[in-house]
Amino acid sequence: MLLLVQTLAAPFSQAQTKQFKALLVTTTRGWHHESLHAGVLAIQQLGIKNYFDVVLFEDPNSFTDKNLEQFSVVIFLNTTGDIFDSAQQKVMERFIQSGKGFVGIHSASDTEYDWDWYTQLVGRMFHIHPVIQTARVNVVDPSFPGLQGFAGNKLWTDEWYEFGPEKVTDLHYVLAVDESSYNPKVQWGEKKGNGMGKFHPISWYHPFDGGRSFYTALGHLPSVYSDPVFLNHLYAGIFWAVTGRK
């Protein structure tokens, strides 16, 4: 009987091992997005559907080299402002340098402007955005997975970020928004936005400092976190950040 129990226990134990573990960071030091709750639930459901663990970052003291050994990717979901101290920044740098991944969603590009390494990790930083509008989205790189739902210049409603210049030179773009399909002009006091011109990227990926980084500007509205098109796009980015496989 003991032998039988041991035989049955081994496959059961192996079945509990998930593909990987993701640390989900939602810290804000500025604008608090209404979509944060929906985003957390959606990523947890992605974990259930695709068999990976999602751990919500709640204790700042847990952001250590030792604790991060268990994770394959850190996801910044609608973070804003300066969220890490200098010690945590070094932990994040070593995490990526060890060959692991980062995923930034929407306002992850509105985070840690003064941390040069992070701005390079993201690739481009948020500058300004007009009012929420419907626009056409174009697939730039159809070889990247998870983009099937955006084929045919799909109409999409979101908050269209205008970005500053590239912080690195090896960004691989996967999605862009067609500025002729919406009004990109905006002014916040003395700060103005006129769009980015003929090519306005909204999602990209790149190898960086030994690891991998994926970013998507989509994800402002709570409703997108129940849209399979967006969720497929997001999981493809997470999977690439973890594995490097397209």
N, C-alpha and C positions, 0 to 999 in steps of 0.2 A: 504493500500500500504506500509506503514512504517513497519508494522509487517512482510510483505512478504520480504522486503529488509533485515530486521534483520535475518529472518529465513535462507535466502540464504547466508548471509554473514558469519554466524557461520561455516558451513562446509567448505567454501572457505578459511577462516582463518586457520582452523585446517589443511587443506591440504597443507598449506605452511610450516608447521613445519617439518623440516628435522630430520632424525634419530639422527644425532649428528653433531658437528662442529669440524674440524681438523685445527690446526695451522701448516703450512708448513714452515719449516726453511731451507734455502739454503745458509746460510752465510759461506763463506770460508776465511781462513787466510793462505792459502797455495795453493795447486793444485786446479785449476778450471776445473771441468769436462765438457767436451763437451756435455755430456748428460743432463746437468742441465735443459736446456730449454725444452727438450723433456720430462723429468721427471715431471716438473711442469705441463705441458699440460696433461700428462697422468693421474696424480693424480686428476687434475681438472675434467677430463672426468670420472674417477672412481667415483667422487662425484656425477656427473650428473647421471651416470648409477645406482648407489646404493643409491641415495637420501640422501647424506650428504653434508654439506657445507665445502669448503676448503678456508681458508684465508691465503694468503701469508704474511709471516713475513717480514716487510719492515722497520718499525720504531723501533729502539732499545729501545726507551723510553716507548714503549707499552708493554714490557715484565714485567708486574706487576701482583701481586696477583689478583687485582681487574679485570684486563682485561682478565686474563686467566680463570676466573670463567665460561666464556661462552663456553670454549673448553673441549672436552672429551679426546683428544689425541694431543700430539705434535709429528710431524714427522720431523726427520732430514734427508733430502735428499742430499746426497753427500756433506755434510759439511766437513770442514777440519780445523785443528789447534785450537787455543784458541779463541772461538767465543763469550763467555759470560764473563762479569766481575763478581766479587764476589757477588754483589747484585742479578744479574740475576741468578746465580747458586743457590742461596738460594730460589728464586722464583720457579725454576724448581724442586728443592727438595720438596718443600711444595706442588707443583702441584701433583707429584707422590704420596706423602704421603697422599694426600686427596682421593686416590683411583682411580686415573686416569691413562692414558696410554701413552706409548712412543713407537715409531716405528723408527728404524734406518735402513737406506738403504745404502749399499756399504760403502763409506768412512766415514759414521757416526762412524765407529770404528777407524778412523784416526783423531779423534777429542778429544780435552780436555784430553790429557794423564795425566796431573798433577792434575786433579780433580778426586780424588779417588772414590767419590760417583758415578760419571758418568761412570767410567770404570766398576764399579760393575753393574750399570744399563744396560750397553751394554752387559756385560758378558765376552767378550774376546776382546782384542785390536789388531789392525793390526800390523804386523811385517814387511812383505816384500811381493813382488809378482814377478813372472816371466813375460815374455812377454805374450800377449794375445794369448790364444790357445783354441782349441776345446777339450772338455773332456766329460767324462760320469758322469752324476749326478745320485746319488742313493737316493731314498726315505728312510729315517730312521724311521719315524713315520707316517705310512699311516692313522692313526686316526686323524691327524691334517688336516683340510680342505684345499682346494685349491692346492693340490699336484697331482691331477690326470694326469696332462700333463707331469709330470716327471716320470711316471711309465715306467718300462722296460729299465732302465739305459739310459735315454734320452741323446743324444748328445747336448751339449750346449757350446756356444762360449762366453767367458767372461774373465775378469781379475781375476785370482784365487788368492785370498788373503791367505797368510799363517798367522796364528794367534799366539799370545803369550798364556800363560797359562790361565786357567779359573780364573776369578776374584771372582766368587761365586761358590757354589757347587750344585746349583739346576737347572742348565740349561737343558732344554728339547730340544733335537736336532731333527730337522725335515728333513734336507737335508745335504748330504755330497758329495764331489767330489772324484772320483776314481783316485788316483795319478798314477796308472799304465797306465792310458789312456792319460797322458800328461807329459811333462817334468817340474817338479817343481823347478829345480835347478836354482839359480840366485845369482848374486853377485853385490852389489852396493858399490864399494870401499872396506872397511873392513867389511861391513855388508853382511852376506851370508844367503841364504835360501836353505834348502834341502827338503822342504816339511814337512808334519806333520805325515807321516807314514800311517799305515793301515787305520786309521780313521781320516779323514780331514773334519770337519764340516764346513758348509757354511751358515746355517740358524738355528735359535733356538728361544725359548721363555722362559720366566720365570716370576713368581710373584716376585716383588721386593719392599720392603719398603712401603708396603701398596697398591701399584699399580701393573701395568703389563708392561712388556717390550718384544718387538718382534724385531728381527734383521735378515736381509738377506744381504749376501755379494754380491749377484747378483746386476747388475744394472750399470755397467761401460759404456757399449756401448749405444749410443742413440737408436739403433734399437730394444733393448729389451723392450723399453717402448711402442712399438706398438705390442708386442707379447702377445696374450691372455693368454698363459701359465704363463708368468711372472706376468701379471696383476692380474690373479686369485690368485696366490701365495701371491702377495702383499696385495690385499684386504682382504684375509683371515687373514693375520697378523694384519692389521689395525682393523678389526672387533674384533679379539680376544683381542687386546690391549684396546679396548673401552669397551667390554662387559664381557670378561673372558669366553665366550662361544665358544666351538669348534664345 
